């Protein structure tokens, strides 16, 4: 608390990011859903050829080549693409533009009760009422739960975080149809890891109230670059631009724009990395299940795993950390029984399985 802060800052409960380890200690980092592989080689090429004199100039406010690259990849008009400083900024602008109470209604935004933990931060910070829609058994989202509930908007991560489960395009269509006066945000941060891959972008011609949000942090290995984007109708994108230009007209820098464009344009490399992560996820799921772990079927680059009976998730998290393996633990409600484990390289996941095997043996022998 501070007498120099306003009430909003004093009352805020900021988002807590996954631990970023200090340099020096060798760590297997499986706690923040980063990609274990380097970005596309095309990224190195454009960085090597970048003229640093260009940094004296402001970047293109609308993303320039990056927006065109995304539009070409997705088969939409550039006027349907909006870029920001990571998908977190894009989501924050979405909440302000479409949901914020003073600019909309006094109705709540609907989100799953267990979902991306930045959503409640936005709701609180922007004074948005919220209503949490319970997930069904095994963290399943039921589309009919979003029907007939008064709201000012809906935000759903697909696949969901931290539960890893995905919903179908039919489910998304149903939710959009039943809420025609509300913006429905589908946060596809992990969509590329679903098998098969599907995207709600294909539904945009039918639903002007649909906004799809993406990131380059996960499947494109650019978490350190901070580029996210939204794809939606021209009407929704224009609203996001108005919000951006009332806050910061230059959110994505010149180098970031060309680097992200290079990564997105290298579809072959993207497919290769995606396939490796999906294969390693399958190994990890099978290996952990053989040890007695349970988990919902994952469509993301992580698994949401419940340790076998007798092995406390919080204790396992601490013991893994002592062994130099970081995973994510959420100490609240039902989530405290699970660990969210990012899919790393084959060698990293083998080390994780070995460490879990050792922990189980210790419990059995105690």
ZAVEX-236778 format. One record per atom (N, C-alpha, C): residue in one letter; x, y, z. Coordinates in steps of 0.2 Angstrom, whole numbers, plus 2048, in hexadecimal, padded with zeros to 3 digits. Each point is the difference from the previous one (the first is absolute). Example, Ala and Ser with C-alpha at 12.3 -4.5 7.8 and 13.67 -1.06 7.14 Angstrom:
# residues 2
a8427E4827
a7FC806800
a804806800
s7FE8057FC
s804806801
s7FC805803
//
This chain:
# residues 366
x8047FA800
x7FC806800
x804806800
x7FE8057FD
x8048077FF
x7FB805800
x802806803
x7FC806800
x8008037F9
x8067FE7FD
x8018047F9
x7FC7FC7FA
x7FE7FA802
x7FC7FC7FA
x7F9802801
x7FC8007FA
x7F9800800
x7FD7FA802
x7F9800801
x7FC7FB803
x8017FA7FC
x8008007F9
x8007FB7FC
x8077FC801
x805803800
x8077FD801
x8007FD807
x7FE803805
x8007FE807
x7FC7F9800
x7FA8007FD
x7FC7FA800
x8027FB7FB
x8048017FC
x8027FB7FA
x8037FA803
x7FE7FA7FD
x8047FA801
x8037FE7FA
x8068027FE
x8037FF7FA
x8017F87FE
x8017FF7FA
x8017F97FD
x8077FE803
x8017FA802
x8067FD802
x8037FC7FA
x8058027FD
x8037FC7FB
x8047FA803
x8017FB7FB
x8047FA803
x807802801
x8037FD805
x807801802
x8058007FA
x804806800
x8058007FB
x8077FF804
x8037FB7FF
x8067FE805
x8068057FE
x804801806
x8068047FF
x8057FC7FC
x8048047FD
x8067FC7FC
x8057FD805
x8037FB7FE
x8057FC803
x7FE7F9802
x7FA7FF802
x7FE7F9801
x7FD7FD7FA
x8027FA7FF
x7FD7FC7FA
x7F97FE802
x7FB8027FC
x7F97FF802
x7FC7FD7FA
x7FC7FB801
x7FB7FE7FB
x7FA804801
x7FE8047FB
x7FB805801
x7FA7FE7FD
x7FB7FD804
x7FA7FE7FD
x7FA803803
x800807802
x7FB803804
x7FD8067FC
x8028027FA
x7FD8067FD
x7FE7FF7F9
x8007F97FE
x7FD7FE7F9
x8048037FA
x806801802
x8058037FA
x8017FA7FB
x8028017FA
x8027FB7FB
x8077FE802
x8017FA800
x8077FE801
x8058007FA
x7FD8027FA
x8058017FA
x8018077FE
x8058017FD
x8028077FE
x7FB8027FB
x7FF8077FF
x7FC8027FA
x8037FE7F9
x7FC8017FB
x8017FF7F9
x8078037FF
x8047FC7FC
x8078037FD
x7FF8077FC
x7FA8017FE
x7FE8067FC
x800806805
x7FF7FF806
x801805805
x807803801
x8057FB800
x807802800
x8028047FA
x7FD7FE7FA
x8028037FA
x7FD807800
x7FA802802
x7FE806800
x803805805
x8027FD806
x803804805
x8078027FE
x8037FB7FC
x8078017FE
x8008067FA
x7FB8007FD
x8008057FA
x7FC807802
x7FE800806
x7FC806802
x805806801
x7FE8067FD
x804806800
x7FE804807
x805800805
x7FE803806
x7FE807800
x8028037FA
x7FE8077FF
x7F9801800
x7FC7FB7FE
x7F9800800
x7FD801807
x8047FF805
x7FD801807
x7FF807802
x8038047FC
x7FF808802
x7F98027FE
x7FC7FC7FC
x7FA8017FD
x7FA7FC804
x7FB803801
x7FA7FD803
x7FE7FA7FB
x7FD7FB803
x7FE7FA7FC
x7F98027FD
x7FE7FC7FB
x7F98007FD
x7FB7FF806
x7FB804801
x7FC7FF805
x7FB7FA7FF
x7FF7FE7FA
x7FB7FB7FE
x8047F97FF
x806800801
x8047FA7FF
x8037FE7FA
x7FE8047FA
x8037FF7FA
x8017F97FD
x8067FE7FF
x8017F97FD
x7FD7FB804
x801801807
x7FD7FB804
x7F97FE800
x7FC8067FF
x7F97FF7FF
x7FE7FD7FA
x8048027FB
x7FF7FD7F9
x8017F8800
x8067FE803
x8027F9801
x7FA7FC803
x7FE803806
x7FB7FC804
x7F98007FB
x7FE8057FD
x7FA8007FC
x8017FB7FA
x8068007FD
x8017FB7FB
x8007F9803
x8037FF805
x7FF7F9803
x7F97FE802
x7FC804802
x7FA7FF803
x7FA8017FB
x8028027FA
x7FB8017FB
x7FB806802
x802805803
x7FC806802
x8038067FD
x7FC806801
x8028067FE
x805803805
x8058047FE
x804803805
x7FC804805
x7FA8037FE
x7FC804804
x7FD7FC806
x8017F97FF
x7FD7FC805
x8057FD805
x806803800
x8057FE804
x803806805
x8017FF806
x802805805
x8067FD804
x806803800
x8067FE803
x801804807
x8037FC805
x802804806
x8067FD803
x802802806
x8067FE803
x7FE7FA805
x8007FA7FC
x7FE7FA803
x7F87FF801
x7FE7FA800
x7F97FF800
x7FD803807
x804801805
x7FD802806
x7FE8087FF
x8048047FC
x7FD8067FF
x7FA8017FB
x8007FB7FB
x7FA8007FC
x7FA7FE804
x8017FB804
x7FA7FE805
x7FE806804
x805803803
x7FE806804
x7FC8057FC
x8028027FA
x7FD8047FC
x7F97FE7FE
x7FF7F97FF
x7FA7FD7FF
x7FB801806
x8027FF806
x7FC801806
x7FE807800
x8058057FF
x7FE807800
x7FB8027FB
x8017FE7FA
x7FC8027FA
x7F97FD800
x8007FA802
x7F97FC7FF
x7FD7FF807
x803800806
x7FD7FE806
x800805805
x804805800
x801804806
x7F9803802
x7FF800806
x7F9802802
x7FE8077FE
x804805801
x7FE8077FE
x7FF8017F9
x8037FC7FC
x7FF8007F9
x7FB7FB7FD
x7FD7FC804
x7FC7FB7FD
x7F9800804
x8007FB804
x7FA7FF805
x8027FE807
x7FB7FF804
x8027FE807
x7FF7F9800
x8007FC7FB
x7FF7F9800
x8077FD800
x8017F9802
x8067FD801
x8037FD7FA
x807800800
x8037FC7FA
x8007F9803
x7FF7FB7FB
x8007F9802
x8067FD7FE
x8037FC805
x8067FC7FF
x8007FA804
x8037FA7FE
x8007FA804
x803801807
x7FE7FC805
x802802806
x8087FE801
x8027FB7FC
x8077FF800
x8038027F9
x804805800
x8028027F9
x806804801
x8028047FB
x806804800
x800805805
x805800805
x7FF804806
x8018077FF
x8018027FA
x8008087FF
x7F98027FF
x7FB7FC7FE
x7FA8037FF
x7FD803806
x8007FD806
x7FD804806
x804806802
x8078007FE
x804806801
x7FD8067FC
x7FE7FE7F9
x7FE8067FC
x7F9802803
x7FC7FB802
x7F9802802
x800804806
x8057FF805
x800804805
x8038077FF
x8068007FC
x8038067FE
x7FC8057FC
x7FC7FD7FC
x7FB8047FB
x7F9801803
x7FF7FE806
x7FA801803
x7FA7FC7FC
x8017FA7FE
x7FC7FC7FD
x7FC7FB804
x7FA800800
x7FD7FA804
x8017FA7FC
x8007FA804
x8027FA7FD
x7FB7FA803
x7FF7FB7FC
x7FD7FA802
x8047FA7FE
x8027FC805
x8037FA7FE
x7FC7FA7FE
x8017FD7FB
x7FC7FB7FE
x8037F9801
x7FD7FC805
x8047FA802
x8017FB7FA
x8067FD800
x8027FB7FC
x7FC7FA802
x7FF7FB7FB
x7FD7FA802
x8057FB802
x7FE7FA801
x8057FA802
x8068007FC
x8057FF803
x8077FF7FC
x8018077FC
x7FE806803
x8028067FE
x7FD8017F9
x7FA7FD7FE
x7FD8017FA
x7FC8067FF
x8008047FB
x7FC8067FF
x7FA7FE7FC
x7FA802803
x7FA7FE7FD
x7FD8067FD
x7FF8007F9
x7FE8067FC
x7F9803803
x7FB7FB802
x7FA803802
x800804806
x805800804
x801804806
x8018077FE
x8018027FA
x8018067FE
x7FA8037FC
x7FA7FD801
x7FA8017FD
x7FB803805
x7FD8067FE
x7FB803804
x803803807
x806801800
x803804806
x8028077FE
x7FC805803
x8028077FE
x807802801
x8038037FB
x807801800
x8028067FC
x806803801
x8028057FB
x8067FE7FC
x8017F9800
x8057FD7FC
x8037F9803
x8047FD7FC
x8027F9802
x8077FF7FE
x8047FD804
x8077FF7FF
x8027F9802
x8027FC7FB
x8027F9801
x8077FF7FC
x8047FD804
x8067FD7FE
x7FF7F97FD
x8027FF7F9
x7FF7FA7FD
x8067FE7FC
x8047FB802
x7FF7FC806
x800804807
x7FD7FE805
x800803806
x806800804
x802805804
x806800804
x7FD801807
x8027FC805
x8057FB800
x7FE7F97FE
x7FA7FF7FF
x7FD7F97FF
x8027FC7FA
x8028047FB
x8027FD7FA
x7FB7FD7FB
x7FA800802
x7FA7FE7FC
x7FE8057FA
x7FE7FD7FB
x7FD8047FA
x7F97FF7FF
x7FD8057FD
x7F97FF7FE
x8008007F8
x7FA7FE7FD
x8007FF7F9
x7FD8077FD
x8018007F9
x7FD8067FD
x7F9801800
x7FD7FA800
x7F8800801
x7FE803807
x8047FF805
x7FF803807
x8018077FF
x8058027FD
x8018087FF
x7FB8037FC
x7FD7FD7FB
x7FB8027FC
x7FA801804
x7FE7FB804
x7FA800804
x801806805
x805801803
x801805805
x7FF8077FD
x8038017FA
x7FF8067FC
x7F98017FE
x7FD7FB7FE
x7F98017FD
x7FB802806
x8017FD806
x7FC801806
x802807803
x8058037FE
x802807803
x8018057FB
x7FC8017FB
x8018047FA
x802807802
x7FE803806
x801807802
x807801804
x8037FA801
x806800804
x8067FE7FC
x806803801
x8067FE7FD
x8027FA804
x8027FB7FC
x8027F9802
x8088007FF
x804800805
x8078007FF
x8027F8800
x8047FE7FB
x8027F9800
x808801800
x8037FE806
x807801801
x8047FA7FE
x8038007FA
x8037FA7FD
x808800801
x802802806
x807800802
x8037F97FE
x7FC7FA801
x8037FA800
x7FD7FC7FA
x7FC8037FC
x7FC7FC7FB
x8047FC7FB
x8068027FF
x8047FD7FB
x8037F9802
x7FF7FF807
x8027F9803
x7FA7FB800
x7FA8027FE
x7FB7FC800
x8017FB7FA
x7FD7FA800
x8017FB7FB
x7F97FC7FF
x7FD8027FA
x8028047FB
x800808802
x8048047FC
x7FF807801
x7FA8037FD
x7FC804804
x7FB8037FD
x800808803
x7FD8047FC
x800807803
x7F98037FF
x7FE804805
x7FA8047FF
x8008067FB
x8068017FD
x8018057FB
x7FB7FE7FA
x7FF7FA7FF
x7FC7FD7FA
x7F8802801
x7FF802806
x7F9802802
x7FE8077FF
x8058047FF
x800808800
x7FB8027FB
x7FF7FD7FA
x7FC8037FB
x7F87FF802
x7FF7FC805
x7F97FE802
x7FF804807
x805802804
x7FE803806
x804807801
x7FD8057FF
x803807801
x802801807
x7FD7FC805
x802801807
x8057FC802
x8047FD7FC
x8057FB802
x8078047FF
x8047FF805
x807803800
x8057FA802
x8057FE7FC
x8057FB801
x806803802
x8037FF806
x806802802
x8067FB800
x8068027FD
x8057FB800
x807803802
x8057FC801
x806802802
x8067FD7FC
x805803800
x8067FD7FD
x8057FD805
x7FE801806
x8047FD806
x8017F9800
x7FB7FC7FE
x8007F9801
x8027FC7FA
x7FC7FF7FB
x8027FC7FB
x8068037FB
x800807801
x8068037FC
x806801803
x8007FE807
x806801804
x803807801
x7FB805800
x802807801
x7FD803806
x8007FC805
x7FE803807
x804806802
x8068017FE
x804805802
x7FF8067FC
x7FC8007FA
x7FF8057FB
x7FA804802
x7FB7FD803
x7FA803802
x7FC8037FA
x7FD7FB7FC
x7FC8027FA
x7F97FB801
x7FB804800
x7F97FC800
x7FC8047FB
x7FA7FC7FE
x7FC8047FB
x7F97FD801
x7FB8047FE
x7F97FE7FF
x7FE8007F9
x7FB7FB7FE
x7FD8007FA
x7F9800801
x7FC8057FD
x7F9801801
x7FD8047FA
x7FA802801
x7FD8047FB
x803807800
x7FF8037FA
x803807800
x7FD805805
x7FA7FF802
x7FD804805
x8037FF807
x8027F9802
x8037FF806
x807802800
x8047FF7FB
x8078037FF
x800807801
x7FC8047FD
x800807800
x7FF802807
x7FC7FD804
x7FF801807
x806800804
x8047FA7FF
x8067FF803
x8058057FE
x8008027FA
x8058067FE
x7FE806803
x7FA802801
x7FE806804
x8037FF807
x7FF7FA803
x803800807
x807800800
x8047FD7FC
x8078007FF
x8028087FF
x7FD8037FC
x8038077FE
x7FE805806
x7FC7FE805
x7FE804805
x8057FE806
x8057FC7FF
x8047FE805
x8077FF7FE
x8027FD7FA
x8077FF7FD
x7FF7FE7F9
x8018057FC
x8007FF7F9
x8057FC7FD
x8067FE803
x8057FD7FE
x8027FA804
x7FC7FB801
x8017FA804
x8057FB7FE
x8007FF7F9
x8057FB7FE
x8068047FC
x8067FE802
x8068047FD
x8027FD7F9
x8048047FD
x8027FE7F9
x8037F97FF
x8057FF805
x8037F97FF
x7FB7FB802
x7FC801805
x7FB7FA802
x7FB7FF7FA
x7FE8057FC
x7FC7FF7FB
x8037FB7FA
x8068027FE
x8037FC7FB
x8027F9802
x8027FF807
x8027FA802
x7FA7FB801
x7FA803802
x7FA7FC801
x7FE7FE7F9
x8008047FB
x7FE7FF7F9
x8047FA7FD
x806800802
x8057FB7FD
x7FE7F9803
x7FF800807
x7FE7FA803
x7F97FD7FD
x7FB804800
x7FA7FE7FD
x8007FE7F9
x8048037FC
x8017FE7F9
x8037F97FF
x8047FE805
x8037F97FF
x7FC7FB803
x7FB7FE7FC
x7FB7FB802
x8037F9800
x8057FE7FC
x8037FA801
x8037FF807
x804804802
x804800806
x7FA800806
x7FB8047FF
x7FB800805
x7FD7F9801
x7FE7FD7FA
x7FD7F9801
x8057FB803
x8068007FE
x8057FC803
x800800808
x801806802
x800801808
x7FA7FE803
x7FA8027FD
x7FA7FE802
x7FF7F8801
x8027FD7FB
x8007F8800
x8047FD805
x806803801
x8057FE806
x7FD801806
x7FD805802
x7FD802806
x7FA7FB801
x7FC7FF7FB
x7FA7FB801
x8027F9802
x8057FE7FC
x8037F9801
x803800807
x803805803
x803800806
x7FB800806
x7FA8047FE
x7FA800805
x7FD7F9801
x8007FC7FA
x7FD7FA800
x8047FB805
x8078017FF
x8057FC804
x7FE801807
x800807802
x7FF802807
x7FA7FE803
x7FA8007FC
x7FA7FE803
x8007F9801
x8037FC7FC
x8007F8801
x8057FF806
x805803800
x8057FF806
x7FD801806
x7FD806801
x7FD802806
x7FA7FC802
x7FC7FE7FB
x7FB7FC802
x8027F9802
x8067FE7FE
x8027F9802
x803801807
x801806803
x802801806
x7FA801805
x7FA8007FD
x7FA801804
x7FD807800
x8038057FC
x7FE8077FF
x7F97FF7FC
x7FC805801
x7FA8017FC
x8008077FD
x7FC8007FA
x8008077FD
x7FB8007FB
x7FD8067FE
x7FC8007FB
x8048007F9
x7FD7FE7FB
x8038007F9
x8038077FE
x8068017FF
x8038067FF
x8008027F8
x7FE8067FF
x8008037F9
x805806800
x804800805
x805806801
x8077FD800
x805805801
x8077FE801
x8027FF807
x7FB7FD804
x8017FF807
x7FA7FA802
x8027FD806
x7FB7FB802
x7FE803807
x7FA7FE802
x7FD802807
x7FF7FA804
x8057FE804
x8017F9802
x7FF800808
x7FC7FB802
x7FF7FF807
x8047FA802
x804801805
x8047FB803
x7FC7FA803
x8037FA800
x7FD7FA803
x7FE801807
x7FB7FD802
x7FE800807
x8067FF805
x801804805
x805800805
x8068057FE
x8008037FA
x8058057FF
x7FD8077FF
x801804804
x7FD807800
x8038047FB
x7FB8037FC
x8038047FA
x804806802
x7FE803806
x805806802
x8067FE802
x8017FA804
x8067FD802
x8047FE7FA
x7FD7FD7FB
x8047FE7FA
x8038067FC
x7FC805800
x8028067FD
x806803803
x800800807
x806802804
x8067FB7FF
x7FF7FA800
x8067FB7FF
x8038007F9
x7FB8017FB
x8038017FA
x8048067FF
x7FE805803
x804807800
x8077FF803
x8007FC805
x8067FF803
x8057FC7FC
x7FD7FC7FC
x8047FC7FB
x8028047FA
x7FD8067FF
x8028047FA
x7FB7FF7FB
x7FA7FE801
x7FB8007FB
x7FA804803
x7FE8057FC
x7FB805801
x7FA7FE7FD
x7FA7FF803
x7FA7FF7FD
x7FB805804
x7FA8017FE
x7FB805802
x7FB7FD805
x7FF803806
x7FC7FE805
x7FB806802
x7FA7FE800
x7FB805801
x7FC7FE807
x802804805
x7FD7FE807
x7FA803801
x7FB7FE7FC
x7F9802802
x7FB7FB7FD
x7FA800804
x7FB7FB7FE
x8027F97FE
x7FC7FE7FB
x8027F97FD
x8078007FD
x8028067FD
x8078007FD
x8067FD804
x7FF801806
x8067FE805
x8017F9800
x7FC7FC7FD
x8017F97FF
x8047FE7FA
x8028057FC
x8037FF7F9
x8068047FF
x8047FE7FC
x8068037FD
x7FF8027F9
x8028067FE
x8008017F9
x8077FF7FD
x8017FC7FC
x8077FE7FE
x8018027F8
x8048047FF
x8028027F9
x8037FA7FC
x7FF7FF7FA
x8047FB7FC
x8068037FE
x8067FD802
x8068027FE
x8037FC7FA
x8077FF800
x8037FB7FC
x7FF7F9802
x8017FB7FC
x8007F9802
x8047FF806
x806803800
x8057FF806
x7FD803806
x7FD806800
x7FD803806
x7FA7FC803
x7FC7FE7FB
x7FA7FC803
x8027F9803
x8067FD7FD
x8027FA803
x803801807
x803806801
x803802806
x7FA801805
x7FB8037FE
x7FA802804
x7FD7F9802
x7FF7FB7FC
x7FD7FA801
x8047FC805
x8078007FF
x8047FD805
x800803807
x7FF807800
x800803807
x7F97FE803
x7FB8007FC
x7F97FE803
x8007F9803
x8047FC7FC
x8007F8802
x804800807
x805804800
x804800807
x7FC802805
x7FC8067FF
x7FB802805
x7FB7FB803
x7FD7FD7FB
x7FB7FA801
x8037FB805
x8067FE7FE
x8047FB804
x801802807
x802806800
x801803807
x7FA800805
x7FA8017FC
x7FA800804
x7FE7F9802
x8017FB7FB
x7FF7F9802
x8047FD805
x806803801
x8057FD804
x800804807
x7FC805800
x800804807
x7FB7FD805
//
